[in-house]
Amino acid sequence: MVAAEVLEIAELEEFDPEPYLRLVTTRPTPQPFRHGPSLARRRAARVRATQRRRRVVVGLVLMSALTILALPGHVFGATNSSGLSSDLADSSVLAPGMDYVVQSGDSVSSIAKDVNPVDPSLVRAQLVHQLGSSVVVPGEHVLIP
């Protein structure tokens, strides 16, 4: 709101007979909050909402962590003792710990290739160390490393 106030100053009347105007601004008085919940209730509701959001975020983080931990190791590129990834090891004919009976035409290299088709040199070295020789005889029992 704006109001005008007329000032009549006796000293100035002899120089200028017209009255002076001065603008007077009035600030409206703030109206109290009369409708809805009180300020304390609104603040309490805001705090509850913040706490609820925090709980939801923590719950989502924990669920994500548990989901990641529950995934099998081969998803992350895990390998077994023969150096193969889990999915390649499952697809190979021979697995570590198996007792293999040597067939005619088998060699240490062919057995190693059956165990680890990607890199048979590691398995071949383990087989030669275990057998003490690089020669196998048909009918011989070989424990796959």
N, C-alpha and C positions, 0 to 999 in steps of 0.2 A: 504494500500500500504506500501511496505517496500522498502527502498533504502539503499544503502551502500555508505558511504563517506570515502574517503581515506584521512587519516591524515598524514601529514609529519611534524614531529616535529624535529627541528634542534638539540635540546639537546639530543634526544634519538638516533640520527643517529650514534653517535660515539660508543654506546654500541651495537646497533642492526641496521644494515643497512636496514632492511626491513620496509616498511611502515605499520602502524597500521590501522585496519579497525574498523569502528564504525557503528552500525546499527542505522539508522535514520527512525523513523516511522512517517508517515504523516497521519494525520486524514483527511478523505475526508470531504469536506465542504458539509454541508447538503443542499440538493436541496430544493428550495422553493416548496410549494404545488401549483402546476400549473394547475391541472385538477380537475373538480368537483366544488361544491359550496364552498364559502368562509368559513372560520372558524366561523365567526359570524352567518352565516346562519345555519351551522351545530349545533352550540350551541343552537340557537333559536328553531330548529327542535327538539332537544333533550328535551328542556324544555317543548315544546308543547306536546310531547309524554308522558312525566312524568305526566303532568297535566291531560291528557286524561286518563291515567291509574288510577290516583287517583279518577277522576270523576266516572269511571266505577266501581271501588271497592266500593265507597260510595253508588252508585246507587244499586249495588247488596245487600249491607248490608241493605239498607232501604227496598228494595223489600222483602227480607227475613223476616225482622221484621214485615212488614205489612201482609205478608202471615201467620206468626205465630199468629198475633193478630186476624186475620180473622177466624181462626179455632174455631169451637164451643168448649164450655167449657168442655164437657164430654170427649174430647180427652185428656185433662190433668187431668181427674179424679174429675171433679167438682161434687158436690152433691147438691141436692135440700133441701128444708126445712125439709123434713121427714128423711133425712139422706141417701137417696138412690142416687146412681149415676144416671145421666140423662137418660141413656139408660134403666136402670131397672125401673125408674119411668114412662117412656113412655110405658113400657110393662105391668105395673100393671093395674088392673081393675079400681081402684079408685085413684083419684088424689087429692092433697090438694085443698081445696076451693069448692069441690063438695058437693052437698046436697044429702045425701044417705038416702033412705027410707028403714028402717029395715024390712027384710023378716023373715018369721017364720024359726026358726032354727039358726038364726044369734046370735052371742054373740059379746061382745066387742073385744074379742081375735080374732074371725074370721074376723071381720071388719078390725082390725089392721093388720092381716096377708094379707088381700087383698090389703091394702094400701102399706105395706112394707114387702114383703116376706122374706127379708134377716134378719131384726131385728125388729120384730113387737112390742117388749117391749116398745120402745120409743113412738110409735103411741098409744099403749094401755094406757100408762100413761097419754098422752095428752087427749085421749078420756074420760077417767075416770074423769080427772080434769074438762073437759068441761061439761060433763053430770052431774057430782056430784054423780054418782053412777056407779057401774060396771054391772048393769042390764039394758038391753034394751028390749023394747016391740015392737012386730011387728007393723008396720005402723008408728013408730016414725021417725021423720026427724032428721038426724045427720049431722052436718057440719064437713066434714073431715078436720082435722088440717094439 
